[in-house]
Amino acid sequence: MKVLKIILIVFVILVSLVALLIGGGVFFLVKNFDANTLKPQIIEKLETVLGRDVRLKDIALNFSFKDGIDLSLEGFEISDSLQFSNQNLFSVEAVRLGVGILPFLKKREVLVSEISLDSPKIYIVRDTQGFLNILSFDFLKEDKAAQDVFEAKKSAPKPTQDNSIPANVLAALSSLLIRDFEVSNASVSFSDKTEQVGSGAKVENLSLSINDFSLVKPFSFSAKAAIFGDEENFSLSGKTKIDLANLLLYLRDVKIDFDLSKLSAKEFEQISPALEAVGLKDPLQGRLTANIRVAEIGAKGISDLTMDAGIKDATAHVEKLKVPLENINAALEVEDGNVQVDKAGFSLGDGKVFFEGSIRDYTKAQDYKFNLNIDKIDIAKVINQQGQDVKLEGLVSADAQINGKGLVSLVSLRPQAGTNQLTIKDGKLTDINVLKLILSQIDAIPSLAEKLEENLPPKYKEKLQDKDTPLNDVRVKLHIQDNNIYLDEALVESDAFVLKGQGVFDFDLNCKMQARLLIPRDLSKAMAETVKDLNFLVDDTGQIMIPVNISGQIPDGLRYMPDLSYIGQQFLKKRGKQELQKLLKKALGNDEEDEPQARGEGSAPTGGEKSKEPAPEEKLITDILDTIFK
């Protein structure tokens, strides 16, 4: 027994000595090893896998039994493909990783004491074809055969649970614990070249903190950032859990707070061409808050999201408006893949704007439908029309419905379909007399507008001398289809005319419209008696009717042009009729003017006159002219 005891003691001493020698050797090796000698091989391998230029300034590796292994990288950069940009896709000033040795030896637990990233920068670009630079690495590119296999798998029935990760691997990963994960002073930039959405967006001063990160237990996280601005204005915190078996991330009770007062309007408006056109101005006011009760994030994006969000008592200033949008309030709820917006609206001067709607299946179908109501917005008091040659006044009200597919079209305010009914009461076009402008362009009667202005009776003369155009009533019905807005019916009533028409315009309000300008009977009669040649434009109701083509951008760039081909045709028909009448009378031996000629051929009928059957020669002349000008 004594001999056996001595042998065991010697054995333990020898094993301990060997372990000490091995440990000391490893310690000596790590202490005296320069990790930078491996830098060329590391860079070469990364460049082969990524298909990008890689730069790495320094690698450092330290080891101790107490503190474990400490690995640090400095000046790590991955360049972008020239297809997207000439900047770095990813860069980080410093990365530090600490791994404990004693916890692994004692408990078989992989304890990462620290992972920290200092000043990482990510630059995301979507090119004109819609491709993202972060998805264009060489290792992500598949050949045709691999793509066919992928499509076949995608169409095959999906199992309810993906257990592709072996149980032993799951068990090994479950022993991983990261005590502190910190990201500081990060930035993420996004640039879009498709022109489908805004030009870009940026997140600055991003910090992320995770404590006691585990792959099997829930853990807490928090993040802060400066979004669309230089000051920190965004915070997020909550709990999450990772499901390795199904490769899912679960979120619970995540609180989001976004302080709009620290947001830069110029940066925010870049997310949408519609916002850029509006021209937001600083300062914005208000807060956006959200509570994500449940969310599930996987390879296909977010699913099973249940959340509510809202904006309360916000204010926004817009370049094109004299007054701010005030009392901006909205409530949003997401559940079962659908988004519902209720109680949304804002004040604009003395008027109100309300809207509500929904987005069905926002992750896939993205079918949206919204109703909009505008109630008595005073155009002159609200819209900044400074610098415009023509200004519009009046109280506008509207009821609109829009619907479409795709969140991009919704954010850019370019729906695929919709209807709208709009009215303007007590309106006025200032610094333009539409009637006078149209009459001055009728070349068939030289100086027509001037002759009427000089010779009309005083009460009618004022209508041509007025520098403005009063609009007693404006009613418009339209619908949206095929990326155009179709004007189904437009009616504009003024003291001097009624304008009726149809047309089409795009989302930039470039308009093409065909209309008929009708002058009331009393004014038509006075004008026809003052300038006899105007009789050729008098219709069967005793009104002067002038076809008008309207084109240009609403409201200041509109051009009003009478249909000169129609006017010329009517003028020639009237002149031809008079000449044929003269020839016919000579042939019949009757050179005396009949009663119609005495009061002016083709003059507007008065209320007391009775219509007479046309004489045979009159019918013959009409048939000849209709044949020529049909």
Secondary structure by P-SEA (a helix, b strand, c coil): caaaaaaaaaaaaaaaaaaaaaaaaaaaaaaacccccaaaaaaaaaaaaacbbbbbcbbbbbbbccccbbbbbcbbbbbccccccccccccccbbbbbbbcccccccccccccbbbbcbbbbbbbbcccccccccccccccccaaaaaaaaaaaacccccccccccaaaaaaaaabbbcbbbbcbbbbbbbbccccccccccccbbbbbbccccccccccbbbbbbcccccccbbbbbccccccccbbbbbcbbbbbbccccccccccccccaaaaaacccccbbbbbbbbccbbbbcccccccccccccccbbbbbbcccccccccbbbbbbbcccbbbbcccccccccbbbbbccccccccccbbbbbbbbbccccccccccccccccccbbbbbbccccccccaaaaaacccccccbbbbbcccccccccaaaaaaaacccccaaaaaaaacccaaaaaaaaccbbbbcbbbbbbccccccccccbbbbbcccbbbbbcccccccccbbbbbbbbccaaaaaaaaaacccccccccccccbbbbbbbbccccccbbbbcaaaaaaaaaaaaaaaaaaaaaaaaaaccccccccccccccccccccbbbbcccaaaaaaaaaaaaacc
